[in-house]
Amino acid sequence: MKKKIAETQNINLIELFEQFGSDAKCRFYLESLRFPEGVTCLRCHSDKISRIIKRNQFMCDNCKYQFSVTTGTMFHDSHLPLFKWFATVYLMNESKKGISANQLKRTLKMSYKTAWYLSHRIREALKSDETKLSGVLEIDETYVGGKFKNMHGDALERARQRPNKGKLITVGALQRKGQIRLKHIPNTTSETLMAFARTLVDKSTECVYTDDWPGYNDLEMTVKKDHETVNHSAGQYVRHGYIHTNGIENVFSLVKRSIVGSFHHISEKHINRYLDEFEFRFNNRENPYLFRDCILRLLNAENLEYKNLVKG
Protein backbone atom coordinates (compact mmCIF):
# COMPACT_ATOMS: atom_id res chain seq x y z
CA MET A 1 0.00 0.00 0.00
CA LYS A 2 1.43 3.35 -1.01
CA LYS A 3 1.92 5.73 1.91
CA LYS A 4 1.21 9.42 2.02
CA ILE A 5 4.42 11.40 2.50
CA ALA A 6 4.31 14.49 4.71
CA GLU A 7 4.79 17.72 2.76
CA THR A 8 8.35 18.94 3.10
CA GLN A 9 8.56 21.58 0.38
CA ASN A 10 10.39 24.67 1.67
CA ILE A 11 9.96 23.50 5.24
CA ASN A 12 10.56 26.02 8.03
CA LEU A 13 11.45 25.56 11.69
CA ILE A 14 7.86 25.72 12.97
CA GLU A 15 6.73 23.12 10.44
CA LEU A 16 9.68 20.94 11.42
CA PHE A 17 8.42 20.82 15.02
CA GLU A 18 4.82 20.27 13.93
CA GLN A 19 5.55 17.48 11.45
CA PHE A 20 8.42 15.67 13.17
CA GLY A 21 8.08 16.48 16.86
CA SER A 22 7.97 12.84 17.96
CA ASP A 23 9.89 9.66 17.22
CA ALA A 24 6.76 8.06 15.76
CA LYS A 25 6.31 10.88 13.25
CA CYS A 26 9.96 10.70 12.22
CA ARG A 27 9.77 6.92 11.74
CA PHE A 28 6.61 7.20 9.67
CA TYR A 29 8.32 9.76 7.43
CA LEU A 30 11.41 7.57 7.01
CA GLU A 31 9.19 4.61 6.19
CA SER A 32 7.31 6.67 3.60
CA LEU A 33 10.56 7.65 1.91
CA ARG A 34 12.31 4.28 2.08
CA PHE A 35 9.29 2.12 1.22
CA PRO A 36 6.96 4.31 -0.88
CA GLU A 37 5.12 1.24 -2.22
CA GLY A 38 4.93 -0.49 1.16
CA VAL A 39 7.48 -2.22 3.38
CA THR A 40 9.42 -5.09 1.81
CA CYS A 41 12.04 -7.37 3.36
CA LEU A 42 15.58 -6.02 3.11
CA ARG A 43 16.92 -9.54 2.69
CA CYS A 44 14.49 -11.48 0.43
CA HIS A 45 12.36 -8.54 -0.79
CA SER A 46 9.12 -10.23 0.19
CA ASP A 47 6.14 -7.97 0.88
CA LYS A 48 4.74 -10.35 3.51
CA ILE A 49 5.65 -8.25 6.54
CA SER A 50 4.51 -8.21 10.15
CA ARG A 51 5.07 -5.30 12.54
CA ILE A 52 6.71 -5.67 15.93
CA ILE A 53 5.17 -2.49 17.31
CA LYS A 54 6.80 -2.45 20.76
CA ARG A 55 10.29 -2.59 19.22
CA ASN A 56 9.61 -0.39 16.16
CA GLN A 57 10.65 -3.27 13.93
CA PHE A 58 9.37 -5.41 11.08
CA MET A 59 9.59 -9.18 10.61
CA CYS A 60 9.53 -10.88 7.25
CA ASP A 61 6.93 -13.69 7.26
CA ASN A 62 8.90 -15.40 4.50
CA CYS A 63 12.50 -15.56 5.81
CA LYS A 64 11.87 -14.38 9.40
CA TYR A 65 14.41 -11.56 9.09
CA GLN A 66 13.83 -8.74 11.58
CA PHE A 67 14.72 -5.17 10.66
CA SER A 68 13.74 -1.57 11.24
CA VAL A 69 13.33 1.43 8.96
CA THR A 70 16.86 2.58 9.89
CA THR A 71 18.62 -0.77 9.32
CA GLY A 72 21.59 -0.40 6.98
CA THR A 73 21.31 3.39 6.83
CA MET A 74 23.25 6.28 8.32
CA PHE A 75 20.72 6.25 11.19
CA HIS A 76 21.68 2.68 12.11
CA ASP A 77 22.69 1.99 15.74
CA SER A 78 22.20 5.64 16.74
CA HIS A 79 20.82 6.22 20.24
CA LEU A 80 20.05 9.84 19.42
CA PRO A 81 16.34 10.69 19.04
CA LEU A 82 15.36 10.86 15.37
CA PHE A 83 14.01 14.37 15.83
CA LYS A 84 17.52 15.58 16.72
CA TRP A 85 18.76 14.02 13.49
CA PHE A 86 16.04 15.85 11.57
CA ALA A 87 16.75 19.13 13.38
CA THR A 88 20.48 18.84 12.62
CA VAL A 89 19.76 18.21 8.94
CA TYR A 90 17.53 21.28 8.88
CA LEU A 91 20.06 23.52 10.64
CA MET A 92 22.97 22.40 8.44
CA ASN A 93 20.99 23.01 5.25
CA GLU A 94 19.47 26.31 6.29
CA SER A 95 22.75 27.81 7.56
CA LYS A 96 24.35 29.30 4.46
CA LYS A 97 27.78 29.33 6.12
CA GLY A 98 27.32 26.05 7.95
CA ILE A 99 26.88 25.41 11.65
CA SER A 100 29.58 24.20 14.02
CA ALA A 101 29.41 21.20 16.32
CA ASN A 102 29.61 23.57 19.30
CA GLN A 103 26.56 25.47 18.07
CA LEU A 104 24.66 22.21 17.52
CA LYS A 105 25.63 21.14 21.04
CA ARG A 106 24.13 24.29 22.53
CA THR A 107 21.06 24.43 20.28
CA LEU A 108 19.99 20.77 20.47
CA LYS A 109 21.29 19.95 23.97
CA MET A 110 23.76 17.17 23.24
CA SER A 111 27.42 16.55 23.97
CA TYR A 112 30.09 18.01 21.72
CA LYS A 113 31.28 14.53 20.74
CA THR A 114 27.75 13.56 19.68
CA ALA A 115 27.25 16.78 17.71
CA TRP A 116 30.62 16.42 15.98
CA TYR A 117 30.03 12.78 15.04
CA LEU A 118 26.45 13.49 13.94
CA SER A 119 27.42 16.35 11.63
CA HIS A 120 30.19 14.29 10.02
CA ARG A 121 27.83 11.39 9.38
CA ILE A 122 25.49 13.78 7.60
CA ARG A 123 28.36 15.25 5.56
CA GLU A 124 29.43 11.74 4.58
CA ALA A 125 25.94 11.09 3.16
CA LEU A 126 26.04 14.35 1.19
CA LYS A 127 29.24 13.61 -0.71
CA SER A 128 29.15 14.24 -4.43
CA ASP A 129 28.67 11.48 -6.97
CA GLU A 130 31.24 13.36 -9.11
CA THR A 131 28.97 13.64 -12.14
CA LYS A 132 30.95 15.50 -14.79
CA LEU A 133 30.26 19.15 -15.57
CA SER A 134 29.78 20.59 -19.04
CA GLY A 135 28.89 23.86 -20.77
CA VAL A 136 30.93 26.92 -19.78
CA LEU A 137 33.21 26.15 -16.84
CA GLU A 138 35.41 28.14 -14.49
CA ILE A 139 38.26 26.37 -12.70
CA ASP A 140 40.41 27.86 -9.97
CA GLU A 141 42.23 26.94 -6.78
CA THR A 142 42.55 28.64 -3.43
CA TYR A 143 44.38 28.32 -0.11
CA VAL A 144 42.39 27.82 3.08
CA GLY A 145 44.02 28.67 6.40
CA GLY A 146 44.44 31.16 9.22
CA LYS A 147 44.52 34.93 8.88
CA PHE A 148 47.59 37.03 9.67
CA LYS A 149 45.62 39.09 12.18
CA ASN A 150 45.06 35.99 14.32
CA MET A 151 48.76 35.09 14.47
CA HIS A 152 51.38 36.32 16.91
CA GLY A 153 55.16 36.53 17.19
CA ASP A 154 57.25 33.97 15.36
CA ALA A 155 54.20 32.33 13.78
CA LEU A 156 53.23 35.61 12.14
CA GLU A 157 56.75 36.20 10.85
CA ARG A 158 56.96 32.69 9.37
CA ALA A 159 53.56 33.09 7.73
CA ARG A 160 54.58 36.37 6.10
CA GLN A 161 57.71 34.76 4.69
CA ARG A 162 55.76 31.80 3.28
CA PRO A 163 52.10 32.89 3.04
CA ASN A 164 50.77 29.54 1.82
CA LYS A 165 52.80 27.34 4.15
CA GLY A 166 50.53 25.12 6.25
CA LYS A 167 47.37 26.07 4.37
CA LEU A 168 45.04 23.61 2.69
CA ILE A 169 44.57 23.79 -1.07
CA THR A 170 41.10 23.50 -2.60
CA VAL A 171 40.40 23.31 -6.32
CA GLY A 172 36.96 24.02 -7.70
CA ALA A 173 35.05 23.83 -10.96
CA LEU A 174 31.90 25.86 -11.55
CA GLN A 175 29.44 25.29 -14.35
CA ARG A 176 27.91 28.69 -15.07
CA LYS A 177 24.24 28.68 -14.03
CA GLY A 178 24.85 25.15 -12.77
CA GLN A 179 26.69 23.10 -10.22
CA ILE A 180 30.09 23.16 -8.56
CA ARG A 181 32.65 20.52 -7.66
CA LEU A 182 35.12 21.10 -4.82
CA LYS A 183 38.08 18.97 -3.80
CA HIS A 184 41.12 19.21 -1.56
CA ILE A 185 44.38 18.63 -3.45
CA PRO A 186 47.95 18.23 -2.13
CA ASN A 187 49.56 20.68 -4.58
CA THR A 188 48.90 22.83 -7.64
CA THR A 189 51.13 21.05 -10.12
CA SER A 190 49.93 20.50 -13.67
CA GLU A 191 49.61 16.77 -13.05
CA THR A 192 47.28 17.28 -10.06
CA LEU A 193 45.14 19.94 -11.73
CA MET A 194 44.80 17.96 -14.95
CA ALA A 195 43.76 14.86 -13.00
CA PHE A 196 40.99 16.94 -11.40
CA ALA A 197 39.91 18.24 -14.83
CA ARG A 198 39.86 14.79 -16.42
CA THR A 199 37.71 13.46 -13.58
CA LEU A 200 35.11 16.23 -13.54
CA VAL A 201 35.08 17.96 -16.95
CA ASP A 202 32.91 16.36 -19.61
CA LYS A 203 34.09 16.09 -23.21
CA SER A 204 31.09 18.13 -24.36
CA THR A 205 32.34 21.19 -22.47
CA GLU A 206 32.18 24.34 -24.62
CA CYS A 207 35.03 26.23 -22.97
CA VAL A 208 37.00 26.48 -19.73
CA TYR A 209 38.17 29.73 -18.10
CA THR A 210 41.03 29.85 -15.61
CA ASP A 211 43.65 32.31 -14.37
CA ASP A 212 47.19 32.38 -15.77
CA TRP A 213 48.66 29.79 -13.37
CA PRO A 214 51.07 27.55 -15.42
CA GLY A 215 49.47 24.44 -13.96
CA TYR A 216 46.52 24.99 -16.31
CA ASN A 217 48.63 25.21 -19.49
CA ASP A 218 47.77 21.66 -20.57
CA LEU A 219 44.05 22.10 -19.94
CA GLU A 220 43.05 22.64 -23.57
CA MET A 221 44.91 19.51 -24.59
CA THR A 222 43.38 17.55 -21.71
CA VAL A 223 39.73 18.49 -22.26
CA LYS A 224 40.13 19.15 -26.01
CA LYS A 225 38.09 22.34 -25.79
CA ASP A 226 38.70 26.08 -25.81
CA HIS A 227 40.70 27.31 -22.85
CA GLU A 228 40.88 31.03 -22.07
CA THR A 229 42.73 32.73 -19.23
CA VAL A 230 42.79 36.01 -17.33
CA ASN A 231 46.07 37.42 -16.09
CA HIS A 232 45.47 38.09 -12.40
CA SER A 233 49.15 38.85 -11.79
CA ALA A 234 48.82 41.83 -14.14
CA GLY A 235 45.59 43.04 -12.55
CA GLN A 236 43.37 41.59 -15.27
CA TYR A 237 40.15 40.01 -14.04
CA VAL A 238 37.74 40.13 -16.99
CA ARG A 239 38.31 39.91 -20.75
CA HIS A 240 35.66 40.68 -23.37
CA GLY A 241 33.03 40.81 -20.65
CA TYR A 242 32.68 37.04 -20.22
CA ILE A 243 36.15 35.52 -19.78
CA HIS A 244 36.69 35.47 -16.01
CA THR A 245 36.74 33.26 -12.92
CA ASN A 246 34.61 35.52 -10.73
CA GLY A 247 31.94 32.86 -10.19
CA ILE A 248 34.20 30.22 -8.67
CA GLU A 249 36.02 32.91 -6.68
CA ASN A 250 32.69 33.95 -5.16
CA VAL A 251 32.15 30.32 -4.11
CA PHE A 252 35.61 30.23 -2.52
CA SER A 253 34.81 33.47 -0.70
CA LEU A 254 31.74 31.83 0.86
CA VAL A 255 33.74 28.73 1.81
CA LYS A 256 36.41 30.83 3.53
CA ARG A 257 33.84 32.93 5.40
CA SER A 258 32.17 29.71 6.53
CA ILE A 259 35.43 28.33 7.90
CA VAL A 260 36.46 31.57 9.61
CA GLY A 261 32.99 32.44 10.92
CA SER A 262 31.49 29.05 11.81
CA PHE A 263 34.18 26.39 12.08
CA HIS A 264 37.30 28.52 12.77
CA HIS A 265 39.54 25.60 11.78
CA ILE A 266 39.17 22.41 9.79
CA SER A 267 41.76 19.65 9.51
CA GLU A 268 43.20 18.21 6.33
CA LYS A 269 41.83 14.82 7.34
CA HIS A 270 38.20 16.00 7.24
CA ILE A 271 38.27 18.92 4.81
CA ASN A 272 36.70 16.97 1.95
CA ARG A 273 33.60 16.26 4.05
CA TYR A 274 33.17 19.97 4.75
CA LEU A 275 33.61 20.65 1.03
CA ASP A 276 30.95 18.03 0.28
CA GLU A 277 28.57 19.90 2.59
CA PHE A 278 29.26 23.27 0.90
CA GLU A 279 28.91 21.64 -2.51
CA PHE A 280 25.58 19.97 -1.70
CA ARG A 281 24.11 23.15 -0.23
CA PHE A 282 25.23 25.26 -3.21
CA ASN A 283 24.06 22.77 -5.83
CA ASN A 284 20.63 22.56 -4.16
CA ARG A 285 20.23 26.29 -3.56
CA GLU A 286 17.04 26.39 -5.68
CA ASN A 287 15.73 22.98 -4.57
CA PRO A 288 12.42 23.33 -2.66
CA TYR A 289 12.77 19.72 -1.45
CA LEU A 290 16.24 20.16 0.03
CA PHE A 291 15.29 18.71 3.42
CA ARG A 292 13.61 15.64 1.92
CA ASP A 293 16.50 14.98 -0.45
CA CYS A 294 19.00 15.18 2.39
CA ILE A 295 17.00 12.65 4.44
CA LEU A 296 16.94 10.39 1.37
CA ARG A 297 20.74 10.62 1.19
CA LEU A 298 20.94 9.47 4.82
CA LEU A 299 18.64 6.52 4.07
CA ASN A 300 20.69 5.44 1.07
CA ALA A 301 24.16 5.92 2.60
CA GLU A 302 26.04 3.29 4.56
CA ASN A 303 26.67 4.05 8.22
CA LEU A 304 29.94 5.78 9.10
CA GLU A 305 31.22 4.23 12.33
CA TYR A 306 32.97 6.45 14.85
CA LYS A 307 36.11 4.26 14.87
CA ASN A 308 36.45 4.72 11.11
CA LEU A 309 35.89 8.47 11.37
CA VAL A 310 38.71 9.04 13.88
CA LYS A 311 41.22 6.38 12.88
CA GLY A 312 44.55 7.47 11.40
KAWO-V320176 format. One record per residue. N is the residue number from 1. PHI is phi as a letter, one per 30 degrees, with the letter a starting at -180 (999 if undefined). PSI is psi in radians with two decimals (none if undefined). BURIAL is 1 if it has 9 or more other ideal C-beta (glycine too) atoms within 8 Angstrom, else 0. Layout:
n->{N/N}
phi->{PHI/PHI}
psi->{PSI/PSI}
burial->{BURIAL/BURIAL}
This chain:
n->{1/2/3/4/5/6/7/8/9/10/11/12/13/14/15/16/17/18/19/20/21/22/23/24/25/26/27/28/29/30/31/32/33/34/35/36/37/38/39/40/41/42/43/44/45/46/47/48/49/50/51/52/53/54/55/56/57/58/59/60/61/62/63/64/65/66/67/68/69/70/71/72/73/74/75/76/77/78/79/80/81/82/83/84/85/86/87/88/89/90/91/92/93/94/95/96/97/98/99/100/101/102/103/104/105/106/107/108/109/110/111/112/113/114/115/116/117/118/119/120/121/122/123/124/125/126/127/128/129/130/131/132/133/134/135/136/137/138/139/140/141/142/143/144/145/146/147/148/149/150/151/152/153/154/155/156/157/158/159/160/161/162/163/164/165/166/167/168/169/170/171/172/173/174/175/176/177/178/179/180/181/182/183/184/185/186/187/188/189/190/191/192/193/194/195/196/197/198/199/200/201/202/203/204/205/206/207/208/209/210/211/212/213/214/215/216/217/218/219/220/221/222/223/224/225/226/227/228/229/230/231/232/233/234/235/236/237/238/239/240/241/242/243/244/245/246/247/248/249/250/251/252/253/254/255/256/257/258/259/260/261/262/263/264/265/266/267/268/269/270/271/272/273/274/275/276/277/278/279/280/281/282/283/284/285/286/287/288/289/290/291/292/293/294/295/296/297/298/299/300/301/302/303/304/305/306/307/308/309/310/311/312}
phi->{999/d/c/d/c/e/d/b/d/h/d/c/d/d/d/e/d/d/d/b/d/b/d/d/d/d/d/d/d/d/d/d/d/d/b/d/c/j/d/b/d/d/c/c/i/d/c/d/b/c/c/c/d/d/c/h/b/c/b/d/d/d/c/i/d/c/a/b/d/c/e/i/c/d/d/d/i/d/c/d/e/d/d/d/d/d/d/d/e/d/d/d/d/d/c/e/c/i/b/d/d/d/d/d/e/d/d/c/h/b/d/d/e/d/d/d/d/d/d/d/d/d/d/d/d/c/d/d/d/h/d/d/c/b/i/c/c/c/b/a/b/b/c/c/a/d/c/e/d/c/c/b/h/d/d/d/d/d/d/d/d/b/e/c/d/i/c/c/c/b/c/b/b/c/c/e/i/b/c/b/b/b/a/d/b/d/a/c/d/e/d/d/d/d/d/d/d/d/d/c/c/d/d/d/e/d/a/b/c/b/d/c/d/e/d/c/d/c/d/d/d/d/c/h/b/d/b/c/b/b/c/d/d/c/i/c/b/b/b/h/i/b/c/a/b/d/d/d/d/d/d/d/d/d/d/d/d/d/d/d/d/c/c/i/a/b/d/d/d/c/e/d/d/d/d/d/d/e/d/d/d/d/d/c/d/c/d/d/c/e/d/e/d/d/d/d/e/d/d/c/c/d/d/c/d/d/d/d/d/c/d/i}
psi->{2.23/2.36/2.60/2.19/2.31/2.47/2.16/0.50/2.17/0.85/2.51/3.11/-0.70/-0.77/-0.58/-0.81/-0.70/-0.72/-0.50/0.56/-0.02/2.81/-0.65/-0.72/-0.70/-0.75/-0.68/-0.69/-0.76/-0.70/-0.69/-0.65/-0.73/-0.58/1.18/-0.42/0.20/2.63/2.32/2.71/2.34/-0.30/-0.92/-0.07/0.30/2.58/0.16/1.61/2.39/2.63/2.35/1.52/-0.76/-0.44/0.09/0.78/2.95/2.70/2.26/2.17/-0.26/-0.94/0.01/0.30/2.33/2.35/2.92/3.08/-0.32/-0.05/2.25/0.23/3.14/-0.34/-0.16/2.38/0.31/2.31/0.04/2.39/2.45/-0.55/-0.62/-0.56/-0.86/-0.74/-0.67/-0.75/-0.79/-0.83/-0.69/-0.64/-0.53/-0.22/1.85/-0.58/0.24/2.97/2.35/2.83/-0.59/-0.69/-0.70/-0.70/-0.82/-0.69/-0.70/0.10/1.19/2.95/2.79/-0.73/-0.75/-0.78/-0.71/-0.80/-0.74/-0.83/-0.61/-0.56/-0.69/-0.76/-0.68/-0.66/-0.39/0.01/2.59/2.59/0.03/0.62/2.39/2.61/2.71/-3.03/-2.38/2.10/2.61/2.30/2.35/2.92/2.77/2.87/2.26/2.20/-2.94/2.80/2.61/-0.65/-0.31/0.01/2.76/2.66/-2.28/-0.62/-0.70/-0.72/-0.73/-0.68/-0.64/-0.56/-0.61/1.43/-0.53/0.00/2.24/-0.03/2.78/2.38/2.29/2.31/2.52/2.61/2.27/2.21/2.05/2.29/0.48/-2.44/3.00/2.80/2.28/2.47/2.44/2.35/2.69/-0.44/3.08/0.56/2.82/-0.70/-0.78/-0.80/-0.66/-0.58/-0.71/-0.79/-0.76/-0.58/-0.64/-0.10/2.12/2.69/-0.35/0.04/2.34/-0.86/2.76/2.29/2.30/3.13/-2.95/0.31/2.28/-0.40/-0.30/0.07/-0.54/0.15/-0.76/-0.68/-0.59/-0.82/-0.15/0.65/3.03/2.40/2.07/2.60/2.81/2.47/1.53/-0.59/-0.35/0.20/0.28/2.20/-0.34/2.36/2.32/0.28/-0.21/-0.22/1.83/2.98/0.48/-0.58/-0.88/-0.53/-0.58/-0.66/-0.79/-0.66/-0.73/-0.72/-0.79/-0.71/-0.59/-0.77/-0.82/-0.74/-0.62/-0.82/-0.42/-0.75/2.42/2.52/2.77/-0.58/-0.65/0.03/-0.62/-0.52/-0.70/-0.71/-0.63/-0.69/-0.85/-0.76/-0.81/-0.77/-0.72/-0.78/-0.34/0.42/-0.43/0.17/1.97/-0.25/0.62/-0.80/-0.85/-0.77/-0.56/-0.71/-0.67/-0.68/-0.73/-0.59/-0.52/-0.13/2.56/2.60/2.42/1.90/2.60/-0.69/-0.55/-0.50/-0.67/-0.14/2.69/none}
burial->{0/0/1/0/1/1/0/1/0/0/1/0/0/0/0/1/0/0/1/1/0/0/1/0/1/1/1/1/1/1/1/1/1/1/1/0/0/1/0/1/1/0/0/0/0/1/0/0/1/0/0/1/0/0/0/1/1/1/1/1/0/0/0/0/1/0/1/0/1/0/0/0/1/1/1/1/0/0/0/1/0/1/1/1/1/1/1/1/1/1/1/1/1/0/1/0/0/1/1/1/1/0/1/1/1/0/0/1/0/1/0/0/0/1/1/1/1/1/1/1/1/1/1/1/1/1/1/0/0/0/0/0/1/1/1/1/1/1/1/1/1/1/1/1/0/0/0/0/0/0/1/0/0/0/0/1/0/1/1/0/0/0/0/0/0/0/1/1/1/1/1/1/1/1/1/1/0/0/1/1/1/1/1/1/1/0/0/1/0/1/0/1/1/1/0/1/1/1/0/1/1/0/0/0/1/0/1/1/1/1/1/1/0/0/1/1/0/0/1/1/0/1/1/0/1/0/1/1/1/1/1/1/0/0/0/0/0/1/1/0/0/0/1/1/1/1/1/1/1/0/1/1/0/1/1/1/1/1/1/0/0/1/1/0/0/1/0/0/0/1/1/1/1/1/1/1/1/1/1/1/1/1/0/1/0/0/0/0/0/1/1/1/1/1/1/1/1/1/1/0/1/0/1/1/0/0/0/0/1/0/0/0}
